[in-house]
Amino acid sequence: MTQPSALENSGLMMQAVKEAVFAGAVAFGLFILYVGIETYQDINNALVWRTRWGLLFSFVAIAAFGRFVVVGFIKPHLDKRKRAKAKAGIPEVTDHKGFFHRHFLKIALVLLLLYPPLSVMLAGTQGSLKYVDNFGIQILIYVMLAWGLNIVVGLAGLLDLGYVAFYAVGAYSYALLSEHFGLSFWVLLPMAGILAAFWGIILGFPVLRLRGDYLAIVTLAFGEIIRLVLINWTVVTKGTFGVSGIPKASFFGIWSFDVGAPNNFTKAFGLSMSSAYYKIFLFYLILALCMLTAYVTIKLRRMPIGRAWEALREDEIACRSLGINTVTTKLTAFAIGAMIGGFAGAFFATRQGFVSPESFVFLESAVILAIVVLGGMGSLTGIAIAAIVMVGGTELLREMEFLKHVFGPDFTPELYRMLLFGLAMIVVMVFKPRGFVGSREPTAYLKERKAVSGSFTKEGHG
Amino acid sequence: MEYFVQQLANGLTLGSIYGLIAIGYTMVYGIIGMINFAHGDIFMLGAFAALIVFLILTSFFAGIPVALALLVMLIIAMLMTSLWNWTIERVAYRPLRGSFRLAPLITAIGMSIVLSNFIQVTQGPRNKPIPALVTDVYHFGDITISLKQIIIIALTAVLLTIFWYVVNKTPLGRAQRATEQDRKMAALLGVDVDRTISITFIMGAALAAVAGTMYLMYYGVATFNDGFIPGVKAFTAAVLGGIGSLPGAVLGGLLIGLIESLWSAYFTIAYKDVATFALLAFVLIFKPTGILGRPEVEKV
């Protein structure tokens, strides 16, 4: 590589300065009203305003400086690397894998199985609650939901913006049926899945003829309808108050986790009273459910129905002319995706002990869809990684007490949780539009299996 | 009968606001085929810009005439949202233009989350009430129509006429329609595609700002999450009317406004949104591309 000449360099710097000034001017325009001016209510409850020039100035400075660094240093560097790569002719996807890469799944599974005992050992029984519950269970619920949605969006190519509806159906099925009929978790878990699948088919029928974005808005509307019914049908659902006192899951009916029960788990084993054991049990339960989802997805992909889904995603017309029944193909995708959402919902209800329509807003659907797309649609590993990064990352923000020392005691990192989540969505998409895992393993192949770049698969048009 | 006409007027007002937002959705969809999920939040930004400008105006010029204040609010809100939407398109959508279809949708949803949380963080989560700007009402027999409603409906009609003219009769509109039909061919024939798309975003944002200002004037309050519900309704309106079609967007908006107010008047207010969404599903079953949408012919 030859060093760029001084003249070229100064030209680059000039351009960087110009772009920085421009970015600063744009940032000034963007933020002058919203950041430069603060509105608040005074003692008389009247809305008044005051200026925040300092904050505005730092926003503008960050924008200008950021642009300067990007144009002046990062972009030339990236271009250089890209050129070098193109010259060397390294293909984007290689079959060469290291040891870690080859055994990634086994290592990940072992780590997951060891996670609760490790956190108990490192943080103590009570201290492990945070890690097992807030991180482990929370992330695994999203992994399961995203894998469920992956069947609909990633495999069958049907854009579903109302997936949270099935999650809600599952959660309320468990909450209401256990309250009124006193059935146990293990009876209601499959029932919640079946009911959700039933709703998946109900949604599927009217949208069979719709394509792409029309499908997206109807599924969004469906999600909203379910939520609004949950809010307004107060006789059954108790409206915004939600259903509380949902019974805990038992250890297959052998040991109970209720404090007063004679066959209480902690009493049976002579352990100290703590909810940590229940959480650890829940962790393994959701892990098992996730594994079941992954197993079903992997198996289905090799079966005729899974192949039909992927064919449907790639080209609906070709599918039809080859005699694939698109009606049953679409409906099974909706039903199976919904069923997994229903399982996750029932699990969510028993974990929280409380469900309310608050938990099933559109934002949840958006987050799940974002995880599916950010992970690289169709790739189970990628989706799991995306869930860990996005959900775990935002959960981590709750723990960042040290930031208070940097920004002062009024600083609440939680306020910025969703802001950062949204920014992360944009940044990841812009830089890795194919998601974290950009390669696919085809299920049908000639002689040897070769991973292909994700760019070869289409997301299809509903 | 009077009750019905009264509800009709309320419905038309609401429908005008939805229609103004829906045009932004439908134009962006028409030209680059993406659902601009952040458009509802652009509307919210417009309402906030109008609110902040109103506060500044009233503190500096106490006795400012309402009409002048409204005009200034409108213009600054339009400039503000135009700049925002232009920047958003540059930063979040343009890099993904050649990518697969879901990628810009995800950045748009991300942008929507960012915008509403940005306002929540910078302006606080509480409702922001302002004193009533326009209080005149007119009585026609038993029917009461407020000046606010007349302003909203009249302004919508005027803007739509201007808009219709721009899209159908000017070189800019021709460039837009050409880009919509075939981006590559339009570029080959000398249409500056990037510029045309940017202008489309700016036009949509300006209309959303008008809707936002009108919303603020009508309800007298703004909140950071105001963008979501009107945004979804306007998107529903755009789809109902046939996404990509300008008259369709307005028709869909008016239809949804009317259904909402009539349903709340004659049935229960609780299920008005359910009625709207159910109607959408119902219409799409029989006309899968909306009321005025062109049937998509897919060639192999």
Interface residues (C-beta under 8 A of the other chain):
Chain A: V26 G29 L30 L33 Y34 V35 I37 E38 T39 Y40 Q41 L47 V48 W49 V153 L159 P206 V207 R209 L210 R211 G212 D213 Y214 A216 I217 V218 L220 A221 F222 E224 I225 L228 V229 I231 N232 I317 A318 F362 L363 A366 L369 A370 V373 L374 M377 L415 Y416 M418 L419 F421 G422 L423 A424 M425 I426 M429 V430 P433 R434 S455 K458 E459 H461
Chain B: Y29 I35 L45 F48 A49 L51 I52 V53 L55 I56 S59 I76 M80 L83 W84 T87 V91 A92 P95 L96 S99 F100 R101 L102 A103 L105 I106 T107 I109 G110 M111 S112 I113 V114 N117 F118 I119 Q120 V121 T122 Q123 G124 R126 K128 P129 I130 F228 V232 F235 T236 V239 I243 T268 A270 Y271 D273 V274 F277 A278 L280 A281 L284 I285 P288 T289 G290 E296 E298 V300
